[in-house]
């Protein structure tokens, strides 16, 4: 169950302790978004943190082909490898520090599996996958995919903090990942005693604590591993750590229209989601070359959920 609280101090709006979800075969994630009290942060509509997951010999990640509409997905690994295949012909292995950016738009199907070598020998996987809702005018755009290798992402040092701008813009840098709205997604590693001011140009902001413990100026208490801290809009946020910490910063401008979510479908229109559900049932989505399996549409519920901050 998600634990969340509205806090009375100056900096933090919500503290969310994400629930653990088992996606099958023992692959467990912590789902920070959506949560009952906070559906989105800027255009971020979904955030899964996984690992470190240890796969025994002969096991690995095996996510069968499944569809998406109305969003972009971003996969960012800290450890391990994952092979992405999709219905527009992309085949790419994402490695630590790489970004896989897939835009579903009008509809795409993809699978995510551990490489054969990892499945044979066993190994680990550690990272995040996020969904970014598309602006209403681009919800039906052509699907696309791009991979951005570790060395292509902007990096900078700031008073004991090592920062990687994974997507969007922050700290005066812009990632090459082709985002379609105002956002930031930043990997921040803080040394013991470091302080970091979170950029103010994004209306909604939050931080996921990957490891370590942080304090926030103007806020009582400390925040630790696997907690998702949502900041108050407009607040000056200064994060500090005594013993060091690893953080993921997210933020951006929210959309004026509400978003609805059903399974892997996101749209500003409930009717469009119903159409996507029927298209998947009837086999009208494109196929992934070389794949013979698929994930069936889940039975009702889940119901269509409205997403808004």
Sine and cosine of phi, psi and omega as CSV:
sin_phi,cos_phi,sin_psi,cos_psi,sin_omega,cos_omega
0.00,0.00,0.65,-0.76,0.04,-1.00
-0.95,0.30,0.74,-0.68,0.10,-0.99
-0.97,-0.26,0.81,-0.59,-0.03,-1.00
-0.58,-0.82,0.50,-0.86,0.04,-1.00
-0.55,-0.84,0.57,-0.82,0.14,-0.99
-1.00,0.00,0.80,-0.60,-0.14,-0.99
-0.96,-0.28,0.60,-0.80,-0.17,-0.99
-1.00,0.10,-0.12,0.99,-0.10,-1.00
-0.99,0.15,-0.22,-0.98,-0.24,-0.97
-0.99,0.11,-0.47,0.88,-0.24,-0.97
-0.97,-0.23,-0.57,0.82,-0.20,-0.98
-0.95,-0.31,0.73,-0.68,0.05,-1.00
-1.00,-0.04,-0.68,0.73,0.01,-1.00
-0.60,-0.80,0.58,-0.82,0.22,-0.98
-0.91,-0.41,0.85,-0.52,-0.04,-1.00
-0.88,-0.48,0.79,-0.61,0.14,-0.99
-0.98,-0.21,0.97,-0.23,-0.15,-0.99
-0.90,0.44,0.62,-0.78,0.08,-1.00
-0.95,0.30,0.39,-0.92,0.07,-1.00
-1.00,-0.03,0.79,-0.61,0.04,-1.00
-0.90,-0.44,0.70,-0.71,0.09,-1.00
-1.00,-0.08,0.90,-0.44,-0.03,-1.00
-1.00,0.02,0.07,1.00,0.01,-1.00
0.92,-0.38,0.51,-0.86,0.00,-1.00
0.84,0.54,0.46,0.89,0.04,-1.00
0.98,0.19,0.13,0.99,0.01,-1.00
-1.00,0.08,0.95,-0.31,-0.11,-0.99
-0.94,-0.33,0.59,-0.81,0.00,-1.00
-0.76,-0.65,0.39,-0.92,0.19,-0.98
-0.97,-0.24,0.88,-0.48,-0.09,-1.00
-0.98,-0.18,0.97,-0.23,-0.02,-1.00
-0.99,0.15,-0.57,0.82,0.07,-1.00
-0.74,-0.68,0.61,-0.79,-0.12,0.99
-0.98,0.21,0.43,-0.91,0.11,-0.99
-0.81,-0.58,0.30,-0.96,-0.05,-1.00
-0.85,0.53,-0.58,0.81,-0.05,-1.00
-1.00,-0.06,-0.30,0.95,-0.04,-1.00
-0.61,-0.80,0.96,-0.27,-0.07,-1.00
-0.99,0.14,-0.57,0.82,-0.08,-1.00
-0.59,-0.81,0.33,-0.94,0.24,-0.97
-0.76,-0.65,0.93,-0.37,-0.15,-0.99
0.84,0.55,-0.72,-0.69,0.04,-1.00
-1.00,0.08,-0.02,1.00,0.00,-1.00
-0.96,0.28,0.86,-0.52,-0.12,-0.99
-0.90,-0.43,-0.11,0.99,-0.09,-1.00
-0.34,-0.94,0.72,-0.70,0.07,-1.00
-0.57,-0.82,0.91,-0.41,0.09,-1.00
-0.94,-0.34,0.75,-0.66,0.11,-0.99
-0.92,-0.40,0.78,-0.62,-0.06,-1.00
-0.78,-0.63,0.63,-0.78,0.14,-0.99
1.00,-0.05,-0.12,-0.99,0.00,1.00
-0.90,0.44,0.82,-0.57,0.08,-1.00
-0.99,-0.12,0.75,-0.66,0.03,-1.00
-0.96,-0.28,0.87,-0.49,0.03,-1.00
-0.99,-0.11,0.76,-0.65,0.07,-1.00
-0.96,0.28,0.20,-0.98,0.05,-1.00
-0.85,0.53,0.76,-0.65,0.00,-1.00
1.00,0.02,0.06,1.00,-0.01,-1.00
-0.82,-0.57,0.20,-0.98,0.02,-1.00
0.12,-0.99,-0.07,-1.00,0.04,-1.00
-0.97,0.24,0.76,-0.65,0.03,-1.00
-0.62,-0.78,0.98,0.18,0.04,-1.00
-1.00,-0.05,0.94,-0.34,-0.07,-1.00
-0.92,0.38,0.29,-0.96,0.00,-1.00
-0.80,0.60,0.69,-0.73,0.01,-1.00
-0.47,-0.88,0.38,-0.92,-0.14,-0.99
-0.99,-0.16,0.32,-0.95,0.16,-0.99
-0.63,-0.78,0.45,-0.89,0.23,-0.97
-0.64,-0.77,0.40,-0.92,0.26,-0.97
0.95,0.30,0.26,0.97,-0.09,-1.00
-0.47,-0.88,0.16,-0.99,0.24,-0.97
-0.89,-0.46,0.60,-0.80,0.09,-1.00
-0.95,-0.32,0.56,-0.83,0.06,-1.00
-0.78,-0.63,0.83,-0.56,0.06,-1.00
-0.93,-0.37,0.80,-0.61,-0.04,-1.00
-0.71,-0.70,0.89,-0.46,-0.06,-1.00
-0.97,-0.24,0.64,-0.77,0.15,-0.99
-0.99,-0.15,-0.50,0.87,0.08,-1.00
-0.59,-0.81,0.44,-0.90,0.12,-0.99
1.00,0.03,-0.10,-0.99,0.01,-1.00
-0.63,-0.77,0.44,-0.90,0.01,-1.00
-0.57,-0.82,0.70,-0.71,0.04,-1.00
-0.99,-0.16,0.84,-0.54,0.02,-1.00
-0.98,-0.21,0.75,-0.67,0.15,-0.99
-0.75,-0.66,0.64,-0.77,-0.02,-1.00
-0.63,-0.78,0.09,-1.00,-0.14,-0.99
-0.99,0.17,-0.04,1.00,0.14,-0.99
-0.98,-0.19,0.17,0.99,0.12,-0.99
0.99,-0.12,0.08,1.00,-0.01,-1.00
-0.97,0.24,0.69,-0.72,0.16,-0.99
-0.70,-0.71,0.90,-0.44,-0.11,-0.99
-0.54,-0.84,0.65,-0.76,0.12,-0.99
-0.99,-0.16,0.86,-0.51,0.05,-1.00
-1.00,-0.05,0.75,-0.66,-0.05,-1.00
-0.88,-0.47,0.17,-0.99,-0.04,-1.00
-0.80,0.60,0.77,-0.63,-0.01,-1.00
1.00,0.05,-0.16,0.99,0.05,-1.00
-0.99,0.14,0.31,-0.95,0.12,-0.99
-0.83,-0.56,0.81,-0.58,0.24,-0.97
-0.98,-0.18,0.84,-0.54,-0.03,-1.00
-0.86,-0.51,0.92,-0.40,-0.02,-1.00
-0.86,-0.51,0.82,-0.57,0.04,-1.00
-0.97,-0.24,0.88,-0.48,-0.05,-1.00
-0.98,0.21,-0.70,0.72,-0.03,-1.00
0.81,0.59,-0.85,-0.53,-0.06,-1.00
-0.95,0.30,-0.24,0.97,0.07,-1.00
0.50,-0.87,0.77,-0.64,0.05,-1.00
-0.54,-0.84,0.41,-0.91,0.06,-1.00
-0.82,-0.57,0.67,-0.74,0.05,-1.00
-0.53,-0.85,0.30,-0.95,0.11,-0.99
-0.82,-0.58,0.38,-0.92,0.02,-1.00
-0.67,-0.74,0.88,-0.48,-0.08,-1.00
-0.66,-0.75,0.47,-0.88,0.13,-0.99
-0.93,0.36,0.57,-0.82,0.07,-1.00
-0.87,0.50,0.42,-0.91,-0.05,-1.00
-0.84,0.54,-0.64,0.77,-0.02,-1.00
-0.89,0.45,-0.69,0.73,0.02,-1.00
-0.91,0.41,-0.65,0.76,0.00,-1.00
-0.90,0.43,-0.53,0.85,-0.01,-1.00
-0.97,0.24,-0.63,0.77,-0.14,-0.99
-0.98,-0.20,-0.28,0.96,-0.13,-0.99
1.00,0.08,0.18,-0.98,-0.02,-1.00
0.21,-0.98,-0.25,-0.97,-0.04,-1.00
-0.84,-0.55,0.31,-0.95,0.12,-0.99
-0.56,-0.83,0.69,-0.72,-0.12,-0.99
-0.46,-0.89,0.81,-0.58,0.02,-1.00
0.20,-0.98,-0.35,-0.94,-0.02,-1.00
-0.66,-0.75,0.50,-0.87,0.23,-0.97
-0.78,-0.62,0.75,-0.66,-0.02,-1.00
-0.82,-0.58,0.41,-0.91,0.15,-0.99
-0.90,-0.43,0.69,-0.73,0.06,-1.00
-0.88,-0.47,0.87,-0.48,0.03,-1.00
-0.91,0.41,0.58,-0.81,0.04,-1.00
-1.00,0.08,0.51,-0.86,0.14,-0.99
-0.83,0.55,0.50,-0.87,-0.09,-1.00
-0.80,0.59,-0.64,0.77,-0.05,-1.00
-0.93,0.36,-0.28,0.96,-0.05,-1.00
-0.91,-0.40,0.11,0.99,-0.06,-1.00
-0.86,0.50,-0.47,0.88,-0.03,-1.00
-0.95,-0.31,0.42,0.91,0.01,-1.00
-0.93,0.37,0.22,-0.98,0.03,-1.00
-0.91,0.42,0.66,-0.75,0.05,-1.00
-0.89,0.46,0.46,-0.89,0.01,-1.00
-0.43,-0.90,0.26,-0.97,-0.01,-1.00
-0.50,-0.87,0.61,-0.79,0.13,-0.99
-0.51,-0.86,0.55,-0.84,0.08,-1.00
-0.91,-0.41,0.68,-0.73,-0.03,-1.00
-0.82,-0.58,0.94,-0.35,-0.10,-0.99
-0.93,0.36,0.42,-0.91,-0.05,-1.00
-0.69,0.73,-0.76,0.65,-0.10,-0.99
-0.95,0.31,-0.13,0.99,-0.05,-1.00
-1.00,-0.04,-0.11,0.99,-0.06,-1.00
-1.00,-0.01,0.65,-0.76,-0.02,-1.00
-0.90,0.44,0.68,-0.73,0.04,-1.00
-0.77,-0.64,0.57,-0.82,0.06,-1.00
-0.47,-0.88,0.35,-0.94,0.03,-1.00
-0.93,-0.37,0.65,-0.76,-0.02,-1.00
-0.53,-0.85,0.99,-0.10,0.12,-0.99
0.76,0.65,0.85,0.52,0.05,-1.00
1.00,0.06,0.08,1.00,0.03,-1.00
-0.90,-0.45,0.74,-0.67,0.13,-0.99
-0.97,-0.23,0.87,-0.50,-0.15,-0.99
-0.88,-0.47,0.70,-0.71,0.14,-0.99
-0.85,-0.53,0.86,-0.50,0.04,-1.00
-1.00,0.09,0.99,-0.15,-0.11,-0.99
-0.96,0.28,-0.69,0.72,0.01,-1.00
-0.50,-0.87,0.49,-0.87,0.00,-1.00
0.97,0.24,-0.44,-0.90,-0.06,-1.00
-0.74,-0.67,0.61,-0.79,0.02,-1.00
-0.17,-0.99,0.47,-0.88,0.06,-1.00
0.82,0.57,0.55,0.84,0.03,-1.00
0.98,0.22,0.14,0.99,-0.01,-1.00
-0.85,-0.53,0.42,-0.91,0.04,-1.00
-0.77,-0.63,0.75,-0.66,0.04,-1.00
-0.96,0.26,0.49,-0.87,0.07,-1.00
-0.97,0.26,-0.12,0.99,0.01,-1.00
-0.89,0.45,0.79,-0.61,-0.15,-0.99
-0.99,0.16,0.97,0.24,0.00,-1.00
-0.97,0.23,0.30,-0.95,-0.10,-1.00
-0.88,-0.48,0.19,0.98,0.02,-1.00
-0.41,-0.91,0.14,-0.99,0.01,-1.00
-0.94,0.33,0.88,-0.47,0.02,-1.00
-0.32,-0.95,0.25,-0.97,0.21,-0.98
-0.66,-0.75,0.56,-0.83,0.13,-0.99
-0.60,-0.80,0.94,-0.34,-0.20,-0.98
-0.78,-0.62,0.75,-0.66,0.11,-0.99
-1.00,-0.03,0.88,-0.47,-0.08,-1.00
-0.82,-0.57,0.85,-0.52,0.07,-1.00
-0.93,-0.36,0.88,-0.47,-0.06,-1.00
-0.96,-0.28,0.75,-0.66,0.09,-1.00
-0.97,0.24,0.32,-0.95,0.07,-1.00
-0.82,0.58,0.75,-0.66,0.00,-1.00
1.00,0.09,-0.01,1.00,-0.05,-1.00
-0.97,0.26,0.44,-0.90,0.11,-0.99
-0.80,-0.60,0.57,-0.82,-0.02,-1.00
-0.63,-0.77,0.80,-0.61,0.10,-1.00
-1.00,-0.03,0.84,-0.55,-0.02,-1.00
-0.97,0.22,0.74,-0.67,-0.03,-1.00
-0.80,0.60,0.58,-0.81,-0.05,-1.00
-0.98,-0.17,-0.09,1.00,-0.10,-1.00
-0.96,0.29,-0.22,0.98,0.02,-1.00
-0.99,-0.16,0.74,-0.67,-0.12,-0.99
-0.91,0.42,-0.75,0.66,0.01,-1.00
-0.94,-0.34,0.69,-0.72,-0.07,-1.00
-0.60,-0.80,0.45,-0.89,0.04,-1.00
-0.40,-0.92,0.25,-0.97,0.05,-1.00
-0.70,-0.72,0.70,-0.71,0.14,-0.99
-0.97,-0.23,0.82,-0.58,-0.01,-1.00
-1.00,0.04,0.96,-0.27,0.01,-1.00
-0.95,0.31,-0.69,0.73,0.04,-1.00
-0.38,-0.93,0.30,-0.95,0.00,-1.00
1.00,0.10,-0.30,-0.96,-0.06,-1.00
-0.58,-0.81,0.62,-0.78,-0.03,-1.00
-0.78,-0.63,0.34,-0.94,0.20,-0.98
-0.85,-0.52,0.43,-0.90,-0.03,-1.00
-0.80,-0.60,0.82,-0.58,-0.04,-1.00
-0.83,0.55,0.74,-0.68,-0.01,-1.00
1.00,0.07,0.04,1.00,-0.07,-1.00
-0.80,-0.60,0.75,-0.66,0.05,-1.00
-0.97,0.24,0.46,-0.89,0.08,-1.00
1.00,0.04,0.06,-1.00,0.04,-1.00
-0.84,-0.55,0.32,-0.95,-0.06,-1.00
-0.80,-0.60,0.75,-0.66,-0.15,-0.99
-0.86,-0.52,-0.18,-0.98,-0.13,-0.99
-0.80,0.61,0.71,-0.71,0.06,-1.00
0.94,0.34,0.26,0.96,0.12,-0.99
-0.99,-0.10,0.59,-0.81,0.00,-1.00
-0.91,-0.42,0.90,-0.43,-0.13,-0.99
-0.95,-0.33,0.89,-0.45,-0.01,-1.00
-0.99,-0.16,0.81,-0.58,-0.07,-1.00
-1.00,0.03,0.40,-0.91,0.08,-1.00
-0.96,0.28,0.69,-0.72,0.03,-1.00
-0.84,0.54,0.71,-0.71,0.07,-1.00
0.99,0.10,-0.20,0.98,-0.04,-1.00
-0.96,0.29,0.60,-0.80,0.13,-0.99
-0.98,0.19,0.87,-0.49,-0.11,-0.99
-0.93,-0.36,0.89,-0.46,0.10,-0.99
-0.86,-0.51,0.89,-0.46,-0.02,-1.00
-0.99,-0.16,0.69,-0.73,0.07,-1.00
-0.72,-0.70,0.34,-0.94,0.01,-1.00
-0.60,-0.80,0.65,-0.76,0.04,-1.00
-1.00,0.08,-0.68,0.74,-0.11,-0.99
-0.95,-0.32,0.08,1.00,-0.06,-1.00
0.99,-0.15,0.46,-0.89,-0.03,-1.00
-0.35,-0.94,0.43,-0.90,0.10,-1.00
-0.87,-0.50,0.84,-0.55,-0.14,-0.99
-0.78,-0.63,0.43,-0.90,0.22,-0.97
-0.86,-0.51,0.88,-0.48,0.02,-1.00
-1.00,-0.08,0.72,-0.69,0.10,-1.00
-0.77,-0.64,0.44,-0.90,0.05,-1.00
0.01,-1.00,0.18,-0.98,0.03,-1.00
0.30,-0.95,-0.06,-1.00,0.00,-1.00
-1.00,-0.05,0.79,-0.62,0.02,-1.00
-0.94,0.34,0.43,-0.90,0.06,-1.00
-0.99,0.15,0.49,-0.87,0.02,-1.00
-0.94,0.33,-0.44,0.90,-0.04,-1.00
-1.00,-0.09,0.53,-0.85,0.09,-1.00
-0.93,0.37,0.53,-0.85,0.11,-0.99
-0.92,-0.39,0.57,-0.82,0.04,-1.00
-0.92,-0.39,0.58,-0.82,-0.04,-1.00
-0.80,-0.61,0.76,-0.65,0.22,-0.98
-0.68,-0.73,0.89,-0.46,0.02,-1.00
0.81,0.58,-0.91,-0.42,-0.02,-1.00
-0.98,-0.20,0.20,0.98,-0.07,-1.00
-0.96,-0.26,0.71,-0.70,0.05,-1.00
-0.76,-0.65,0.72,-0.69,0.01,-1.00
-0.31,-0.95,0.40,-0.92,0.15,-0.99
-0.98,0.17,-0.12,0.99,-0.04,-1.00
-0.86,-0.50,0.83,-0.56,0.10,-1.00
-0.91,0.42,-0.58,0.81,0.03,-1.00
-0.89,0.46,-0.61,0.79,0.01,-1.00
-0.91,0.41,-0.59,0.81,0.05,-1.00
-0.92,0.39,-0.65,0.76,0.06,-1.00
-0.87,0.49,-0.63,0.78,0.03,-1.00
-0.91,0.42,-0.66,0.75,0.01,-1.00
-0.90,0.44,-0.64,0.77,0.04,-1.00
-0.86,0.50,-0.72,0.69,-0.01,-1.00
-0.92,0.39,-0.61,0.79,0.03,-1.00
-0.88,0.48,-0.63,0.77,0.00,-1.00
-0.95,0.32,-0.65,0.76,0.04,-1.00
-0.86,0.51,-0.65,0.76,-0.12,-0.99
-1.00,0.00,0.04,1.00,0.06,-1.00
0.96,0.27,0.49,0.87,-0.04,-1.00
-1.00,-0.03,-0.14,0.99,0.11,-0.99
-0.96,0.28,0.44,-0.90,0.07,-1.00
-0.93,0.38,0.36,-0.93,-0.04,-1.00
-0.99,-0.13,0.31,-0.95,0.10,-1.00
-0.99,-0.14,0.86,-0.50,-0.04,-1.00
-0.85,0.53,0.72,-0.69,0.05,-1.00
1.00,0.06,-0.09,1.00,0.00,-1.00
-0.96,-0.27,0.68,-0.74,0.03,-1.00
-0.89,-0.45,-0.16,0.99,-0.01,-1.00
-0.99,-0.17,0.20,-0.98,0.12,-0.99
-0.32,-0.95,0.34,-0.94,0.08,-1.00
-1.00,-0.08,0.86,-0.52,-0.01,-1.00
-0.94,0.33,0.37,-0.93,0.09,-1.00
-0.86,0.50,0.77,-0.64,-0.01,-1.00
-0.92,0.38,0.48,-0.88,0.05,-1.00
-0.94,0.34,0.33,-0.94,0.10,-1.00
-0.95,0.32,0.61,-0.79,-0.32,0.95
-0.92,0.39,0.09,-1.00,0.39,0.92
-0.98,0.21,0.54,-0.84,0.06,-1.00
-1.00,0.09,0.23,-0.97,0.10,-1.00
-0.93,0.36,0.82,-0.57,-0.01,-1.00
-0.96,-0.27,0.63,-0.78,0.08,-1.00
-1.00,0.03,0.68,-0.73,-0.03,-1.00
-0.87,-0.49,0.81,-0.59,0.09,-1.00
-0.25,-0.97,0.44,-0.90,-0.08,-1.00
-0.95,0.30,0.00,0.00,0.00,0.00
